[in-house]
């Protein structure tokens, strides 16, 4: 893949006046018009800043939510433009459309070093269309706004969409610093990880992590299972899980993973105690029980303190750790301790010298919500789904097209 270094070298170090279309991932959570976690916006800044400082006229395109191909005011990127401007320290122009008259006018009027953000790319049906011709026609209009394309939204490289894939076939295409860094970290996790290598998986469903387990069970030394998915594994061991979340159709799959791990010498670490409550509620009375004795009228909402300390011990003793998925319902204070303990341990991997990777999505939201700084970890991924698909060994269209360009 050609990098921004290659782009700068081609232009003798100056991009003065070059129109650069940057595909960023600005899909942030909003409460009304308020951004509740600006991690993805902050992650997008270095590439945009580098291009602008080299004199490029920078047009940023991104999506927010799933507006289904039509304009929806609740998914406008205007609050993101305002926050991006604050982080860049300079106003970011905002186009109220994506490829319409306003976008064209702003693109034409940009001065060297200026940045503009186009309205939500998913307001256009062509962005996500399965029809190559419709998607391509929209990509043509996007490409007409720029001279060069930079792909810097890792969270969308697993999608064959117009602003991710098709534009890269129409303009000279380069990889941005964020995507470059993500790929480098994920390669370290899959190709030559420093050992011991621990993989910590949580979240609600085993079915969401099947590909990751399949691909990493041969590579990891330890596989730690928490979150809602743990109850399917406990059921596979013959334990009752009360009213906890359970994927009955995945119980045999979980049992097979336990057998495979044992045969391969991979340690599967399951909780020995569980924090339970009678209902899914922030103020539900919490008690701790043995993982093999969950009462029928209780549901598990976090791993217990003994389990959390065992998980932390394995994490601290590893040299490489990949974590995806919280250990419990961290949004509720009574059920956040497991996730907090594991997150704290991730800041101490290999005595502080190891590689800790927080795998995006709910995991990234959890560490921020619990008060951890991003720089306490080796890497926080911005691409939950894309990261998982990469670790599954899948071909990601948005990366493949850059490798071919």
C-alpha positions as CSV (number, residue, x, y, z in Angstrom):
1,X,0.0,0.0,0.0
2,X,1.2,3.5,-0.8
3,X,1.5,5.7,2.2
4,X,1.3,9.5,2.8
5,X,5.1,9.5,2.7
6,X,4.9,8.2,-0.8
7,X,2.4,10.9,-1.7
8,X,4.6,13.6,-0.2
9,X,7.6,12.2,-2.0
10,X,5.8,12.3,-5.3
11,X,5.0,15.9,-4.8
12,X,8.5,16.9,-3.5
13,X,7.2,17.3,0.0
14,X,4.5,19.9,-0.8
15,X,0.9,19.3,-1.5
16,X,0.2,22.9,-2.1
17,X,-3.2,23.2,-3.7
18,X,-3.7,19.4,-4.2
19,X,-7.3,18.4,-3.5
20,X,-7.2,15.4,-1.2
21,X,-10.3,13.4,-0.3
22,X,-9.9,11.6,3.0
23,X,-12.2,8.8,4.1
24,X,-12.2,9.1,7.9
25,X,-14.2,7.1,10.5
26,X,-16.2,9.7,12.4
27,X,-19.0,7.4,13.4
28,X,-19.2,8.7,17.0
29,X,-22.0,8.2,19.6
30,X,-24.2,11.1,20.0
31,X,-26.7,12.2,22.7
32,X,-28.8,14.6,20.7
33,X,-26.1,16.9,19.2
34,X,-23.5,16.1,21.9
35,X,-20.7,13.7,21.1
36,X,-20.3,11.4,24.1
37,X,-17.0,9.7,23.0
38,X,-14.8,11.7,20.5
39,X,-12.2,9.0,20.3
40,X,-12.7,8.4,16.6
41,X,-12.6,12.1,15.9
42,X,-9.3,12.5,17.8
43,X,-7.9,9.4,16.0
44,X,-8.6,11.1,12.6
45,X,-6.7,14.3,13.4
46,X,-3.1,13.3,12.7
47,X,-3.6,12.3,9.1
48,X,-5.8,15.4,8.4
49,X,-3.4,17.6,10.1
50,X,-0.4,16.2,8.2
51,X,-2.1,16.7,4.9
52,X,-3.3,20.2,5.7
53,X,0.1,21.3,7.0
54,X,1.7,20.1,3.7
55,X,-0.7,22.6,1.9
56,X,-3.4,20.2,0.7
57,X,-6.9,21.3,0.3
58,X,-8.5,18.6,2.5
59,X,-12.0,17.2,1.9
60,X,-13.1,14.7,4.6
61,X,-15.9,12.3,4.0
62,X,-17.4,10.0,6.6
63,X,-20.6,8.4,7.8
64,X,-22.6,8.5,11.0
65,X,-25.2,5.9,11.9
66,X,-27.4,4.1,9.4
67,X,-29.6,6.7,7.7
68,X,-30.6,4.3,4.9
69,X,-29.6,6.4,1.9
70,X,-31.7,9.5,2.6
71,X,-30.9,12.7,4.6
72,X,-31.8,12.4,8.2
73,X,-31.1,15.4,10.5
74,X,-30.5,13.2,13.5
75,X,-27.4,11.8,11.7
76,X,-25.9,15.1,10.5
77,X,-22.1,15.4,10.8
78,X,-22.3,19.1,11.8
79,X,-21.4,18.4,15.5
80,X,-18.5,16.4,14.3
81,X,-17.3,19.2,12.1
82,X,-17.4,21.5,15.1
83,X,-15.4,19.1,17.3
84,X,-12.9,18.4,14.5
85,X,-12.3,22.1,14.2
86,X,-11.7,22.4,17.9
87,X,-9.1,19.5,17.8
88,X,-7.4,20.9,14.7
89,X,-7.3,24.4,16.2
90,X,-8.9,25.9,13.1
91,X,-12.4,26.1,11.7
92,X,-13.6,23.2,9.6
93,X,-15.9,24.2,6.8
94,X,-19.1,22.0,6.5
95,X,-20.9,21.1,3.4
96,X,-24.6,20.5,3.9
97,X,-24.6,17.9,1.2
98,X,-22.2,15.2,0.0
99,X,-21.8,15.6,-3.7
100,X,-24.3,18.4,-4.4
101,X,-23.9,22.1,-5.2
102,X,-22.7,23.0,-1.7
103,X,-20.0,20.3,-1.7
104,X,-18.8,21.4,-5.1
105,X,-18.8,25.0,-4.1
106,X,-16.8,24.4,-0.9
107,X,-14.4,22.0,-2.6
108,X,-13.7,24.6,-5.3
109,X,-13.2,27.5,-2.8
110,X,-10.9,25.6,-0.4
111,X,-7.6,27.3,0.2
112,X,-4.3,25.4,0.6
113,X,-4.2,24.0,4.2
114,X,-8.0,24.4,4.7
115,X,-10.2,21.5,5.8
116,X,-13.9,20.8,5.0
117,X,-16.2,18.0,6.0
118,X,-18.9,16.7,3.7
119,X,-22.3,15.8,5.0
120,X,-22.9,12.1,6.0
121,X,-22.0,10.0,3.0
122,X,-24.7,7.5,3.9
123,X,-27.3,10.1,3.0
124,X,-26.6,8.9,-0.5
125,X,-28.1,5.6,-1.5
126,X,-25.2,4.9,-3.8
127,X,-22.7,4.7,-0.9
128,X,-23.9,1.3,0.4
129,X,-25.7,0.0,-2.8
130,X,-25.1,-3.6,-3.7
131,X,-25.4,-2.6,-7.3
132,X,-21.9,-1.9,-8.7
133,X,-23.2,0.6,-11.3
134,X,-25.2,2.6,-8.8
135,X,-22.3,2.6,-6.3
136,X,-19.8,3.5,-9.1
137,X,-21.9,6.4,-10.3
138,X,-21.9,7.9,-6.8
139,X,-18.1,7.2,-6.5
140,X,-17.6,9.1,-9.8
141,X,-19.2,12.2,-8.2
142,X,-17.1,11.9,-5.1
143,X,-13.9,11.4,-7.0
144,X,-14.7,14.5,-9.1
145,X,-14.2,16.6,-6.0
146,X,-10.5,15.7,-5.6
147,X,-7.2,14.8,-7.2
148,X,-6.1,12.2,-4.6
149,X,-7.7,9.7,-2.2
150,X,-6.5,8.9,1.2
151,X,-8.1,6.0,3.1
152,X,-8.0,6.6,6.8
153,X,-11.2,5.1,8.2
154,X,-10.2,1.7,9.5
155,X,-13.6,1.1,10.9
156,X,-15.1,0.8,7.4
157,X,-12.4,-1.0,5.4
158,X,-14.3,-4.2,5.7
159,X,-17.1,-2.7,3.6
160,X,-17.3,-2.6,-0.2
161,X,-18.8,0.9,-0.3
162,X,-18.3,3.8,-2.6
163,X,-16.3,6.0,-0.4
164,X,-14.2,3.1,0.8
165,X,-13.6,0.9,-2.2
166,X,-14.8,2.4,-5.5
167,X,-13.2,5.9,-5.1
168,X,-9.9,4.1,-4.6
169,X,-10.3,2.7,-8.2
170,X,-10.9,6.2,-9.6
171,X,-8.2,8.3,-8.0
172,X,-4.5,7.8,-7.0
173,X,-5.0,6.0,-3.6
174,X,-3.0,6.1,-0.5
175,X,-3.3,4.7,3.0
176,X,-3.6,7.2,5.9
177,X,-1.6,7.0,9.1
178,X,-4.4,5.6,11.2
179,X,-5.1,2.7,8.8
180,X,-1.4,2.1,8.4
181,X,-1.0,1.9,12.2
182,X,-4.0,-0.4,12.6
183,X,-2.7,-2.9,10.0
184,X,0.7,-2.9,11.6
185,X,-0.7,-3.7,15.0
186,X,-3.0,-6.4,13.7
187,X,-0.2,-8.0,11.8
188,X,1.8,-8.3,15.0
189,X,-1.2,-10.0,16.6
190,X,-1.6,-12.6,13.8
191,X,1.8,-13.2,12.4
192,X,4.5,-13.0,15.0
193,X,3.2,-12.1,18.5
194,X,5.6,-11.8,21.4
195,X,4.8,-14.6,23.9
196,X,3.0,-15.3,26.1
197,X,0.0,-14.2,24.0
198,X,-3.3,-13.8,25.7
199,X,-6.7,-13.1,24.0
200,X,-9.4,-11.7,26.2
201,X,-12.9,-12.0,24.7
202,X,-16.2,-10.6,26.1
203,X,-19.3,-9.1,24.9
204,X,-22.7,-10.7,24.7
205,X,-22.5,-13.5,22.1
206,X,-20.3,-16.4,21.2
207,X,-21.7,-16.2,17.6
208,X,-20.1,-12.7,17.2
209,X,-16.6,-14.1,18.0
210,X,-16.6,-17.5,16.2
211,X,-14.2,-16.4,13.4
212,X,-11.8,-14.8,15.9
213,X,-11.7,-17.9,18.1
214,X,-11.3,-20.1,15.1
215,X,-8.3,-18.1,13.8
216,X,-6.6,-17.3,17.1
217,X,-7.0,-20.6,18.9
218,X,-3.9,-21.8,17.0
219,X,-1.9,-18.6,17.8
220,X,-2.8,-17.7,21.4
221,X,-1.3,-19.2,24.5
222,X,-4.3,-18.3,26.6
223,X,-8.0,-17.5,25.8
224,X,-9.9,-15.7,28.5
225,X,-13.7,-15.7,28.2
226,X,-15.9,-13.2,30.0
227,X,-19.0,-11.1,29.3
228,X,-22.4,-12.5,28.3
229,X,-20.7,-15.1,26.0
230,X,-19.3,-16.9,29.0
231,X,-22.6,-18.5,29.9
232,X,-22.7,-20.5,26.7
233,X,-19.2,-21.9,27.7
234,X,-20.4,-22.6,31.2
235,X,-23.5,-24.4,29.8
236,X,-21.1,-26.4,27.6
237,X,-19.4,-27.6,30.8
238,X,-22.8,-28.8,32.1
239,X,-23.5,-25.9,34.5
240,X,-26.9,-24.2,34.9
241,X,-26.7,-20.5,34.1
242,X,-30.0,-19.4,35.6
243,X,-31.6,-16.6,33.5
244,X,-28.3,-15.4,32.1
245,X,-27.9,-14.7,28.4
246,X,-27.4,-18.0,26.7
247,X,-27.0,-19.0,23.0
248,X,-28.4,-22.5,23.2
249,X,-27.5,-23.2,19.6
250,X,-23.8,-22.4,20.3
251,X,-23.4,-24.7,23.3
252,X,-21.9,-27.5,21.2
253,X,-19.6,-25.1,19.4
254,X,-18.3,-23.8,22.8
255,X,-17.7,-27.4,23.9
256,X,-15.8,-28.0,20.7
257,X,-13.6,-25.0,21.4
258,X,-12.8,-26.2,24.9
259,X,-11.8,-29.6,23.5
260,X,-9.7,-28.0,20.7
261,X,-7.9,-25.7,23.2
262,X,-7.0,-28.6,25.4
263,X,-5.7,-30.6,22.4
264,X,-3.6,-27.7,21.3
265,X,-2.2,-26.8,24.7
266,X,-4.1,-23.5,24.8
267,X,-5.4,-22.5,28.2
268,X,-9.0,-21.5,28.2
269,X,-9.7,-19.4,31.3
270,X,-13.3,-19.2,32.4
271,X,-14.7,-17.4,35.4
272,X,-14.9,-19.3,38.6
273,X,-17.3,-16.8,40.2
274,X,-20.1,-14.6,38.8
275,X,-21.8,-11.4,39.9
276,X,-25.5,-12.0,39.6
277,X,-28.8,-10.1,40.0
278,X,-32.5,-10.9,39.7
279,X,-32.9,-8.6,36.8
280,X,-31.1,-6.4,34.2
281,X,-31.1,-3.1,36.1
282,X,-28.6,-0.6,37.4
283,X,-30.0,-0.8,40.9
284,X,-30.6,-4.5,41.0
285,X,-29.1,-6.2,44.2
286,X,-25.8,-7.8,43.2
287,X,-24.4,-10.9,44.8
288,X,-21.4,-13.1,44.0
289,X,-21.9,-16.8,43.4
290,X,-19.8,-19.7,42.2
291,X,-19.8,-20.1,38.4
292,X,-21.2,-23.6,38.8
293,X,-24.0,-22.6,41.2
294,X,-25.9,-19.8,39.5
295,X,-29.4,-19.7,41.0
296,X,-32.3,-20.3,38.5
297,X,-33.8,-16.9,39.3
298,X,-30.6,-14.9,38.8
299,X,-28.7,-13.7,35.8
300,X,-25.0,-13.2,35.5
301,X,-24.0,-9.6,34.8
302,X,-20.2,-9.6,35.5
303,X,-17.3,-11.9,36.2
304,X,-16.7,-12.2,40.0
305,X,-13.7,-10.7,41.9
306,X,-11.7,-13.9,42.1
307,X,-12.1,-14.4,38.3
308,X,-11.2,-10.8,37.6
309,X,-8.0,-11.2,39.6
310,X,-7.2,-14.4,37.8
311,X,-7.8,-12.8,34.4
312,X,-5.6,-9.8,35.5
313,X,-2.8,-12.2,36.5
314,X,-2.8,-13.8,33.1
315,X,-2.9,-10.4,31.3
316,X,-0.1,-8.9,33.4
317,X,2.1,-12.0,32.7
318,X,1.6,-11.8,29.0
319,X,3.8,-10.0,26.5
320,X,1.0,-9.6,23.9
321,X,-2.7,-9.1,24.8
322,X,-5.7,-8.5,22.5
323,X,-8.9,-7.6,24.3
324,X,-12.3,-7.3,22.6
325,X,-15.6,-7.1,24.6
326,X,-16.3,-6.0,28.2
327,X,-16.4,-8.5,31.0
328,X,-19.8,-7.4,32.2
329,X,-22.4,-4.7,32.1
330,X,-19.8,-2.0,32.7
331,X,-22.4,0.8,32.2
332,X,-23.9,-0.2,35.6
333,X,-21.5,0.6,38.5
334,X,-22.4,-2.6,40.3
335,X,-21.3,-4.7,37.4
336,X,-18.3,-2.8,36.1
337,X,-15.6,-4.2,38.4
338,X,-14.6,-7.1,36.2
339,X,-14.1,-4.8,33.2
340,X,-12.2,-2.3,35.3
341,X,-9.8,-4.9,36.7
342,X,-9.0,-6.3,33.3
343,X,-8.5,-2.8,31.8
344,X,-6.2,-1.9,34.6
345,X,-4.2,-5.1,34.0
346,X,-3.9,-4.2,30.3
347,X,-1.9,-1.1,31.3
348,X,0.7,-3.4,32.9
349,X,1.2,-6.0,30.2
350,X,4.7,-7.4,30.3
351,X,5.6,-5.1,33.1
352,X,4.5,-2.2,31.0
353,X,6.8,-3.2,28.1
354,X,4.4,-5.5,26.3
355,X,1.8,-4.9,23.6
356,X,-1.8,-4.3,24.8
357,X,-4.4,-3.9,22.1
358,X,-8.0,-2.8,22.9
359,X,-10.1,-4.0,20.0
360,X,-12.4,-1.1,19.4
361,X,-16.2,-0.9,19.7
362,X,-17.5,-1.6,23.2
363,X,-14.1,-2.2,24.6
364,X,-12.8,1.2,23.6
365,X,-16.0,2.8,25.0
366,X,-15.5,0.9,28.2
367,X,-12.0,2.0,28.9
368,X,-12.8,5.6,28.3
369,X,-16.1,5.5,30.3
370,X,-14.2,3.9,33.2
371,X,-11.7,6.8,33.2
372,X,-8.6,5.3,31.5
373,X,-6.5,7.4,29.2
374,X,-6.0,6.2,25.6
375,X,-2.2,6.4,26.0
376,X,-2.3,3.9,28.9
377,X,-2.6,1.2,26.3
378,X,-0.4,0.1,23.4
379,X,-3.1,0.6,20.9
380,X,-6.9,1.3,20.9
381,X,-8.4,0.2,17.7
382,X,-11.0,2.4,16.0
383,X,-12.5,-0.5,14.0
384,X,-14.3,-3.1,16.0
385,X,-15.9,-5.0,13.2
386,X,-13.0,-4.5,10.8
387,X,-10.5,-5.5,13.5
388,X,-12.4,-8.7,14.1
389,X,-12.6,-9.6,10.4
390,X,-8.9,-9.0,10.0
391,X,-8.2,-11.3,12.9
392,X,-10.5,-13.8,11.3
393,X,-8.3,-13.8,8.3
394,X,-10.9,-12.3,6.0
395,X,-10.1,-10.2,3.0
396,X,-11.1,-6.6,3.7
397,X,-12.2,-4.8,0.4
398,X,-11.0,-1.4,1.5
399,X,-7.5,-2.7,2.2
400,X,-7.3,-5.0,-0.8
401,X,-8.1,-2.2,-3.2
402,X,-5.2,-0.1,-1.7
403,X,-2.8,-3.0,-2.2
404,X,-3.9,-3.3,-5.9
405,X,-3.6,0.5,-6.6
